[in-house]
Structure formats: structure tokens, C-alpha cells
Amino acid sequence: MDIRLDIHGSTHPADRSWQVCVGSDHAFQVHRADFQQQMAFIHQELGFRYIRFHGILNDDMNILQSLGDFLPFPGAKEIRSTNFFQVGRVYDAVLRAGMKPFVELSFMPSALASGKKTIFHYKGNVTPPKDHAAWARFIQQFIRFLLDRYGEQEVESWYFEVWNEPDLEGFWSGGQDGYFELYKATALAIKAVNPRLRVGGPSTSANRWLSEFLDFCTAEHLPLDFLSSHHYPGDAFGHAFNADRVQEWRRIIRASKGLPVDEVNRRLFYEPEVLRVIPKGILTEQLRSSRKIAGNLPLFYTEWNCSATFGAPIHDTRLSAAFALKTVLDNDGLADIYSFWCFSDLFEEILFLAQPFNGGFGLLTVDGIPKPNFWAFKLLSMLGDERFDFRFEQNGVEAAAFRNADRIQVLLYHQDFVEEGKEQQAVRIVLNGAASVKSVTVQSIDEEHCNPMRVWQAMGSPAPLKPHEVEAIKAESALEETAAPFTFDGNTLTVPTTIGVNEVKLFTVTL
């Protein structure tokens, strides 16, 4: 097949919504030295500007403490203090890395909570406040602390998102009406301190509640600076929790004696059969629907990935890279922020899996090794600011083209959730209108390139990795630029190549 492009064709500004923000785990993790190193690295290498994480108000941040926390005497619970010391340390580290906080306001401090229901091992309280007025005063204390420590100009450049996925009972026990009241109290409290601070929500899963939330804010005349949600492929199909599933889990656990936790976790929760029925481009289809709801209001997706399953092996393979690249390119002009979840496998919501390749959500492994999806974002970061008004799709193969000064860049990719029986396809990239061609280079993500897990497996899959093994894997799986064969007749450039399923290639033509 031929991919034809006129290098004098029309262009439009390239979409950089993916580069605004990236997700991570929970606030207390930011204290880790390796977390801070990786955070600085992804900012420097990929250009992410904001970082979002759960739990800045969680009990493990020790913001609200009482004497009764360790002395169960009468009246001890009423002796308490508020201290944002650890909040300052976390946000200091974010700013030191060259990034800014995208503040997710969660979870409920136990001292303010109406119940004891929690989520994750770090026990994020997911119940509504027992007193919305007390919660509002606390939020105002928090905001005043930030303004005093970092200054108005800095904090006004941040975003404040109220809660995380309140449509899921695991994250919020108060239902839709309860969340709307939480948003009302929170947004009004923030704006009362500084009306220029940006606040939004509802931060739901699977694009839920957007219309209802927008209607509520309109009816109540509430401030709303952005509309936000999350989505993952497979969300729409759901994951039934019933007696049959519990029985299946019990069977798997009985049959898994002696196996490592990460392997059993994969057997329990990873459902490759779900991938087989997911339509290509489903996230873009959902995003178009949300864009219609949002209208001219900024639309933020503050979580997305190729799978919502922690420990899914596809997170470590080129399938994730091809999916991320296709999704970003398809979403051209639809979202204002499109924040990938998340940047690192230093992640401990349920379990902390320290195995070198454990299917974590991240762009980097626990050891800081870039995974194939990292390299997909690296290629995206290298693209010029002008994108050609050009789309190509044939037999599953797609292409997009960009202009970068005296260079034309063509991204070639073939994303698919099913790899079996897919052969390499012959492709010719044909560029018309060039007066001269100095060079053509190619950078690839495939089985042999940008595939650190293959390098690790060739080493014998050692675990845990020693520092010199980490560096060896990084070196052998780094992105490479090589000369590509081409012919040029004085006007038309032809570059022959092949592309396989879930492979990505960036061709750079220097004129």
C-alpha cells in the first residue's frame, strides 16, 4: 500500500493535550527518593507539566491529628491540631522536579468523616463529611496554606479537582447527590479564598454524570472551570462481581499455591477475552460524546490507559505503546487535558508489586526502566508543532504526518487488541513536492526495539534487578535512530518499509 503526502499541503497546530498532565499513585509516595527521581525524569524527557495523584488529604499525610489517636481517654478526641507540613514536602518535591500539582482533593480526613469506610491499603476514607461547614473551613485552611507557602501567582496556575471517581461506590459512599453537595461546598470554599483558583469535577469513571453534573452546577450557579472524567477500554463492558466470579477466584487461588503474588493477581483480574471485543478507537468515540456535553467548557480526562486492570501484561508490551499513540493522534483537538494513568510502576494502591515487569500502569518500571509506552510518548514529544490535514488508514495500518522546521515526520502504526495471525505488511511512504532530500531516518517500537522485557527475559528474568542490570536493560532497549532506505527522483521521495501489528515507526525526512 502507498501512503501519499504532499509536503506543501495544509496543516493545523499539533494537539499537545496529552503533555499537560500525567497521573501517579498517592501523595505519600512522593516522599520516596526514587519516585522523585522518576518524576523529574519524565518531566525532562517527555515534557509533562502537571502531575495528579490521590490522597493529598489522606490520614497518612497527618494533617488532622488528635490526642485521641493514641490515647483513648474521654475528651482526647476533641484535642486536635491541623498541620500541613507533609503537604508542603510533597508539593515542594513536585515543583523541584519542574512540574506543577494538579490537585485531586481526596480523601476525607477521618476527623471530618461521617463514616469509616476506606479504600486501598493506605485507607483512604470515602465517606462524606459529617459537617459540610467544617469541611469547607478545612478546605479554606488548606488553600490559605498553599497561597502562603507558594504565592498567589503560582497556586493560581494549578488546578483543583474535587474527589476521584465518586460514581464508584468503592471511592465514594455518598452517591450522586452527596457528591454534588460535596462539590458545592468545596468549590464555594475555594473561590471564597481566591476566586481566580480553578476548580472542577466530577472526575467520574467511564464518562459518567457529565450532563447531570453540568446541569447541577448551572442550576445552583456554581463555579465550574473544567469538566473532568476518566475512561479505559473495557469500561463499557463492566466487570460483574457475583457468586460465579467469587467461586472462580477461589478456584484460581487454590490452584495457585506457590506462585508469586503478581502472577496470581494476573490470573484473577486480567481478562484478555475482553480486549478481543473492544472496538478500535473506542476512547475517541467516547471523547467526542463528552466534547458535545462540555461545549466550550474545558474538558479534562484525568485518567486513561489501555486497560483499567492493575497487573495486565499488556501494560509492559508494545500493544500499550501502539494504543497510546493511536489514541492521542485520534483525539486531535477534542480534549484540553488528556492525562495518562500513570507515569511509574512505583504504585501501591492494593499491592506493591516489586517484580521488574509486573504489568503496572506506568511508563517506567519500578526500577525506572522506560517501557514501550514511554517510547511512544517520546516519539510524540519529538513531533513538530504543525500537523498535516492528512489521515491514512488501510488494512489496520494508519499514518499521521507533521512538519518540524526543515523536516517532515511520518508516524506509521498498526494498533490492534488481537495479535494472532497478523503478518507484516509492505508499505511505501510517498512524499511529493520535495526539491531535495538530505536524509531519511527511522525510529521503531517493535519486538526488537524499545522492548526492555525481551532484554530482561534474555538475561534469564533476574529479580530483583541489580543496578548494573538495570543500566544494561536501559541501554539495550533505548530508542535508536537509523538510516532508512529511500529513492528520490527530484520531486518524489519513496520510502519502502513494512509494519506489523502493534508496531510503531517514526520516519524523519530532512529536506
Residue pairs with C-beta under 8 A, 6 or more apart in sequence:
1 394
1 395
1 397
1 425
1 426
1 427
1 428
2 427
2 428
2 430
3 392
3 399
3 410
3 412
3 427
3 428
3 429
3 430
4 430
4 431
4 432
5 388
5 390
5 401
5 408
5 410
5 429
5 430
5 431
5 432
6 431
6 432
6 433
7 403
7 408
7 431
7 432
7 433
7 434
7 511
8 433
9 388
9 389
9 390
10 388
10 389
11 386
11 387
11 388
11 389
11 403
12 386
12 387
12 389
13 385
13 386
13 387
14 383
14 384
14 385
14 386
14 387
14 402
15 328
15 331
15 332
15 333
15 387
17 331
17 334
17 335
17 336
17 337
17 338
18 328
18 331
18 338
18 339
18 340
18 377
18 380
19 46
19 47
19 48
19 49
19 380
19 381
20 48
20 49
20 50
20 336
20 337
20 338
20 339
21 48
21 49
21 50
21 51
21 52
21 102
21 300
21 302
21 337
21 339
22 42
22 46
22 48
22 50
22 51
22 52
22 339
22 340
22 342
22 343
22 363
23 51
23 52
23 53
23 302
23 303
23 339
23 340
23 341
23 342
23 343
24 30
24 35
24 39
24 51
24 52
24 53
24 342
24 343
24 344
24 347
25 53
25 54
25 342
25 344
25 346
25 347
25 348
25 349
26 53
26 54
26 55
26 58
26 120
26 122
26 124
26 348
26 349
27 53
27 54
27 55
27 56
27 58
27 61
27 87
27 90
28 55
28 58
28 60
28 61
28 86
28 90
28 122
29 35
29 53
29 346
29 347
29 348
30 36
30 39
30 53
30 89
30 90
30 93
30 94
31 86
31 89
31 90
31 93
32 346
34 346
34 368
35 344
35 346
36 93
36 96
36 97
37 368
38 343
38 344
38 346
38 364
38 368
39 51
39 93
39 94
39 97
39 99
39 343
39 344
40 96
40 97
40 98
41 364
41 368
42 48
42 343
42 344
42 363
42 364
42 374
43 49
43 97
43 98
43 99
44 98
45 374
45 378
45 381
46 363
46 374
46 377
46 378
46 381
47 381
48 99
48 343
49 99
49 100
50 99
50 100
50 101
50 102
50 158
50 159
50 337
50 339
51 94
51 99
51 100
51 101
51 102
51 343
52 101
52 102
52 103
52 104
52 161
52 302
52 339
53 104
54 104
54 106
54 107
54 124
54 164
55 61
55 106
55 107
55 122
55 124
56 87
56 90
56 103
56 104
56 105
56 106
57 63
57 105
57 106
57 107
57 108
57 109
57 142
58 106
58 107
58 109
58 122
58 123
58 124
58 125
59 109
59 110
59 123
59 125
60 122
60 123
61 86
61 87
61 90
62 83
62 85
62 86
63 82
63 83
63 84
63 86
63 87
63 109
64 80
64 81
64 82
64 109
64 110
64 111
64 112
64 138
65 80
65 81
65 83
66 76
66 77
66 78
66 79
66 80
66 81
66 111
67 73
67 76
67 77
67 79
67 80
68 76
68 77
68 78
68 79
68 80
80 111
82 138
82 141
84 141
84 142
84 145
87 142
87 145
87 146
88 145
88 149
91 101
91 146
91 149
91 150
94 100
94 101
95 150
95 154
100 154
100 157
100 158
101 158
102 158
102 159
102 161
102 302
102 339
103 158
103 159
103 160
103 161
104 161
104 163
104 164
104 203
104 302
105 139
105 160
105 161
105 162
105 163
105 186
106 124
106 163
106 164
107 118
107 119
107 124
107 125
107 126
108 125
108 126
108 127
108 128
108 129
108 135
109 125
109 138
110 116
110 125
112 129
112 130
112 131
112 134
112 135
112 138
113 125
113 127
113 128
113 129
113 130
114 127
114 128
114 129
114 130
115 125
115 127
115 128
115 173
116 125
116 127
117 125
117 126
117 127
117 173
118 124
118 125
118 126
119 126
119 170
119 171
120 349
120 350
121 348
121 349
121 350
121 351
122 348
122 349
126 170
126 171
126 172
126 173
127 173
127 174
128 173
128 174
128 178
128 181
128 182
129 135
129 182
129 185
132 181
132 182
132 185
133 185
135 182
135 185
135 186
135 189
136 185
136 186
136 188
136 189
137 189
139 185
139 186
139 189
139 190
140 189
140 190
140 192
140 193
143 155
143 189
143 190
143 193
143 194
143 197
144 193
146 155
146 158
147 155
147 193
147 194
152 194
152 196
155 194
155 197
156 194
156 196
156 197
156 198
158 197
158 198
159 198
159 199
159 200
159 225
159 226
159 300
160 190
160 197
160 198
160 199
160 200
161 199
161 200
161 201
161 203
161 228
161 300
161 302
162 182
162 183
162 186
162 187
162 199
162 200
162 201
162 202
162 203
163 171
163 172
163 179
163 182
163 183
163 201
163 202
163 203
164 171
164 203
165 171
165 172
165 203
165 204
165 205
165 230
166 172
166 174
166 176
166 178
166 179
166 182
166 202
166 203
166 204
166 209
167 176
167 179
167 202
167 204
167 205
167 206
167 208
167 209
168 205
172 178
172 179
174 181
174 182
176 209
176 212
179 201
179 202
179 209
180 213
180 216
183 201
183 202
183 213
183 216
183 217
183 222
184 220
184 222
186 199
187 199
187 222
187 223
187 224
188 222
188 223
190 197
190 199
191 197
191 199
191 223
195 223
198 225
198 226
199 223
199 224
199 225
200 224
200 225
200 226
200 227
200 228
200 298
200 300
201 213
201 224
201 227
201 228
202 209
202 210
202 213
202 227
202 228
202 229
203 228
203 229
203 230
203 302
204 210
204 213
204 228
204 229
204 230
205 229
205 230
205 231
205 235
206 229
206 230
206 231
206 232
206 235
206 236
207 229
207 231
207 235
207 286
207 289
207 290
208 229
210 227
210 229
210 290
210 293
210 294
211 293
213 227
214 224
214 227
214 293
214 294
214 297
216 222
217 223
217 224
224 297
225 298
226 297
226 298
226 299
226 300
226 336
226 337
227 290
227 293
227 294
227 297
227 298
227 299
227 300
228 299
228 300
228 301
228 302
229 290
229 300
229 301
229 302
230 301
230 302
230 303
230 304
230 341
231 283
231 286
231 287
231 301
231 303
231 304
232 283
232 303
232 304
232 305
232 306
232 307
232 308
233 275
233 278
233 282
233 283
233 306
233 307
233 323
233 417
234 271
234 274
234 275
234 278
234 307
234 308
234 309
235 308
236 282
237 274
237 277
237 278
239 271
249 268
252 264
252 267
252 268
253 264
253 268
256 263
256 264
256 267
260 355
261 351
261 353
262 311
262 353
262 355
262 358
262 359
265 310
265 311
265 351
265 353
266 311
266 312
266 313
266 359
269 309
269 310
269 311
269 312
270 309
270 311
270 312
270 313
270 359
271 309
275 307
275 314
275 417
275 418
276 417
276 418
278 417
279 285
280 326
280 415
280 416
280 417
281 326
281 330
283 304
283 327
283 330
283 331
284 327
284 330
284 331
284 334
287 299
287 301
287 331
287 334
287 335
288 334
290 299
291 299
291 334
291 335
298 336
298 337
299 334
299 335
299 336
299 337
300 335
300 336
300 337
300 338
300 339
301 335
301 337
301 338
301 339
302 337
302 339
303 339
303 341
304 327
304 338
304 339
304 340
304 341
305 315
305 320
305 340
305 341
305 342
305 361
306 312
306 314
306 315
306 319
306 320
306 323
306 324
306 373
307 314
307 315
309 359
310 347
310 349
310 350
310 359
310 360
310 361
311 353
311 358
311 359
311 360
312 359
313 359
314 320
314 359
315 359
315 360
315 361
315 362
315 371
315 373
316 357
316 358
316 359
316 360
316 365
316 371
316 372
316 453
317 372
317 451
317 453
317 502
318 372
318 445
318 446
318 447
318 450
318 451
318 502
318 503
318 504
319 415
319 417
319 419
319 502
320 371
320 372
320 373
320 376
321 371
321 372
321 373
321 375
321 376
321 445
321 450
321 502
321 504
322 376
322 413
322 414
322 415
322 416
322 445
322 502
322 503
322 504
323 415
323 502
324 340
324 373
324 376
324 377
325 376
325 379
325 380
325 411
325 413
325 415
325 504
326 398
326 413
326 415
328 338
328 380
329 398
329 400
329 411
331 338
332 387
340 363
340 377
341 361
342 361
342 362
342 363
343 362
343 363
343 364
344 360
344 362
344 363
344 364
344 366
344 368
345 353
345 358
345 360
345 361
345 362
345 364
345 365
345 366
346 362
346 366
347 353
347 360
347 361
347 362
353 359
353 360
353 366
354 366
354 464
355 366
355 463
356 365
356 366
356 367
356 369
356 456
356 461
356 462
356 463
356 464
356 465
357 365
357 452
357 453
357 456
358 366
360 366
362 371
363 370
363 371
363 373
363 374
363 377
364 370
364 371
364 374
365 371
365 452
367 465
367 470
368 470
369 452
369 470
369 473
369 474
369 477
370 378
370 450
370 452
370 474
370 477
370 478
371 452
371 453
372 445
372 450
372 451
372 452
375 445
375 450
375 479
376 445
376 504
378 479
379 411
379 443
379 445
379 479
379 504
379 506
382 404
382 409
382 506
383 402
383 404
383 409
383 411
384 402
384 403
384 404
384 405
384 407
384 409
385 404
386 402
386 403
386 404
387 400
387 401
387 402
387 403
388 400
388 401
388 402
388 403
390 399
390 400
390 401
391 398
391 399
391 400
392 398
392 399
392 400
393 399
395 425
396 414
396 415
396 416
396 422
396 501
397 412
397 413
397 414
397 425
397 427
397 499
398 412
398 413
398 414
398 415
399 410
399 411
399 412
399 413
399 429
400 410
400 411
401 408
401 409
401 410
401 411
402 408
402 409
402 410
402 411
403 409
406 510
406 511
407 508
407 509
407 510
407 511
408 431
408 508
408 509
408 511
409 506
409 507
409 508
409 509
410 429
410 431
410 506
410 507
410 509
411 504
411 505
411 506
411 507
412 427
412 429
412 497
412 499
412 504
412 505
412 506
412 507
413 499
413 503
413 504
413 505
414 422
414 425
414 499
414 500
414 501
414 502
414 503
415 502
416 422
416 501
416 502
419 501
419 502
422 500
422 501
423 500
424 498
424 499
424 500
425 498
425 499
425 500
426 496
426 497
426 498
427 496
427 497
427 498
427 499
428 494
428 495
428 496
428 497
429 493
429 494
429 495
429 497
429 507
430 492
430 493
430 494
430 495
431 492
431 493
431 495
431 509
432 491
432 492
433 491
434 488
434 491
434 492
434 493
434 509
434 511
435 491
435 511
436 511
437 486
437 488
437 493
437 509
437 510
437 511
438 510
438 511
439 483
439 509
439 510
440 483
440 484
440 485
440 486
440 493
440 495
440 507
440 508
440 509
440 510
441 481
441 482
441 483
441 484
441 507
441 508
441 510
442 481
442 482
442 483
442 484
442 497
442 505
442 506
442 507
442 508
443 449
443 479
443 480
443 481
443 482
443 505
443 506
443 508
444 450
444 480
444 503
444 504
444 505
444 506
445 451
445 479
445 503
445 504
445 505
446 500
446 503
446 504
446 505
447 454
448 454
449 477
449 479
449 480
450 477
450 478
450 479
451 477
452 473
452 474
452 476
452 477
454 477
455 472
455 473
455 476
455 477
456 462
456 465
456 473
459 469
459 472
459 473
462 469
465 473
481 508
484 495
484 497
484 507
485 495
485 496
486 493
486 494
486 495
486 496
487 493
487 494
488 494
493 509
495 507
495 509
497 505
497 507
499 505
